[in-house]
Amino acid sequence: MLSSGIPVATLLDDPASVEKKLFFAASKDLIRAWELGFFYLKTPDDLDLETARQFGRKLLASDSPYRQVPHYGELEGFIALENNQQTKLALRRERWGQHYPEHIAAFGRQLDAIGIAIIREVFRQSGILEALWDRASGGYASGGGDAFLNFVYYDTRTPDWGLRPHTDYGFVTILDASAPGLQIEVGGEFEDVPVLASHLIINFGEALNFITAHSNRAVSAVTHRVVSQQSADSVRHSIVYFANPNLDGMLWQFDAAGKEQGSSKVQDLFAQLENKLTETR
Ligand SMILES: [Fe+2]
């Protein structure tokens, strides 16, 4: 664990399977990560983060062809919001092959594998029977579900929040940030999250909190924000991957005895969260 109190995990080969497995140096670090809903992950050696960062930085160029990627609904495409520092190229897994170069689509599939390793460790800790993981996660735990790979930049010359305080709605968020600015809420106070070289930032979301709520070890969905950027660099870049349930699917709550304790349509859960966010704004 770092002096800041943020736990650090590593993905290691698991002798018992072909998958990588999530490890913390001490079990108290894992417990802290689950309580916070937040931890650092040592960047896996085979992940070519630098090439992906270069791809993200090139989006700034006004003649970048990726600025022409069309909108698909509100969440996908090249999106520049007027009232926000954030500009992004956002795409679901199904469109990576169509719009991203092959090496970026492959990078996204590597993040899929990381997301799956994390959610499988969450399930392992939860005591929920392995036969139920797929159903509980709307297919994400076995390679389905919904995933976004987004390249984001924050223009620090726009005087506004980077991102207002919120929780993520999905299962797991994987973040690579080039500059400080992210803060997480710990015990009612916002704390800076230092950029830690060679580490990704992982946070848990509401859907994961929901499906583990009645299990042996529930995870928290961490409240976080990005403060208005005022660094010497006028732009802060990040790469963000969201592991989500399918929007038209169901989420199931199981206890460690395999008994069903509740369920929700994904859309209903997300709509509830949206209402809560609106009320507290
Ligand atoms: Fe977020």
Residues whose N, C-alpha, C, O or C-beta is under 5 A from the ligand:
A	BS01	LIG	D168
